[in-house]
Amino acid sequence: MNYTFSKKLPSFEQFVELHEASGLIKSKKGKYTRKQLYQAAENSWYHVSIYDGAKLIAFGRMISDGVYQSLICDVMVNPNYQKQGLGKQIIEELVDKCKESGIQSIQLFSAKGKQLFYKKLGFEEREQDAPAMTLYI
């Protein structure tokens, strides 16, 4: 398959279509509008998209301070294109951006059931005595 990679943010319509097709929109905590989710992508430090022709088929983004911390979020692949290595390519591109910037600490939010995928790419679960914490308001 001949897919196109882009570092430009996809259009609002493309982003929403992929967000819904991937099911990621259903896993969000809180009641965010599609516009707010797109705004979050716009405000990201770095993002990468993969297209099949004009169709957005994969996307991932990072927020970061640009120095020593980054957080990968919203990695999504259209279900019709999964199991082709596109998610892996998205993660590799995001990690490469961190390496180029000298960032050594990459955090990741994983969708339920996707931990094994990220473990295969070198990510480790946090230690039990150093758990991540969350506050929903």
N, C-alpha and C positions, 0 to 999 in steps of 0.2 A: 504494500500500500504506500502511496505517495502522499504523505500528510505535510502540511505547512505549519511551522512553528512561528509564533509571534510574541513579542514582548509588549505589544500594544493591548490596551484593555478592549475586550470585545464590546459590541454595542449592547445597550440595555436589553433589547429583545433577545439577542443571542444568549446573553448571560442568564436571563430569566428562564429561557427555554431549557438550557442545560441544567440549571439549578433544579428545576422541576423534574426533568427526565431522570436525573441521577438520584432523586429522592432525598437529596441533602436538605432541601427546604423543610422537609417534615421533621428533621432531627434538631432543628434550631430551638433553643430554649428562649422563651420570650415571644412576643408578638411583633415581629418586624415586618414592615412592608417590603415589597420587592424593590422599591426605590431605595429604602434604607440599606438593604443588602448590597445593592449595586454601589451605593455611596461608600460602603465599607470597602468594597473592592477598589474603588477609585482612590481611596485614602491609603491603600497599601503601599508598602515600601517597594515591593517588586511582585510582578505577576507574569505568568506565562500561559499562553493559549495554544491549543493544537486544533487545526481545521482540516476537514475533508472537503476540499473545494471551498465553498462559502459557509459551510456548516461548522459551527463550533462543536467539537466533540470531546474536548478535555480542557481543564483549567485548574490552576493552582495559584495561591498567593501567599505572601509573607508580610508580616508586620515586623518592624525591627527598629532598634535605635541606631543601626548602621555601624556600630562599634563592636559590641560583644554579645548581644542577645538578639535572637530572632524567633519568631513563632510562625510555623507553617499552619495554614488553615484553609478551609474550603477547597480541598483537592477533590475534584469530581470528574468522572468519565461517563459519557453516555453509555447506558447498559448495552446498546448494540455494538459498542466498540471495546468493551472490556475484554480482558484476557489477551490483549495484543501488546502489552508492555507500555501502554500510553501513560498510565499512572506512574510507573517506574521512571519514565522519561521526564515527567513533570517534576517528580521529587529530585531526580538527579540535577535538573536545571536549577531548582531552588537551592539545593545544597552547593552547587558550583558557584552560584552568586555569593553565598556566604563565604566560601573559601576565597574568592576573589577579593572580598571586602575584609578579610581577616577575622571574621566572626567564627568563634569556636564553640558556641553554645546554641544549639538549635532545639527548640521545644516543638511539640506537635500535638494538636488535638486530633484524635482519631475517631472516626465514626464507629459505632458499635459493630463488633465483628470483624473489623479491619486490622486488628493489632498484629496478626500473623504476617500480613502483607508488609507492614512497616518494619517488623522484626527482620524479615528477609533483606531489607534494605539497610540494615545496620542500627536501627533505632532500638533502644532498650526501655523497658518499663521502669518507672521510677521505683526506687527502693521503698519498702514498706515504712521505714522510719523517716522517709523524706517525701511524703505524699504531696501531690499537687493539691491546691485548695481552690475553692470557687465560692463566690458570693453572688447570688442572683438578687437583684433589687427590683 
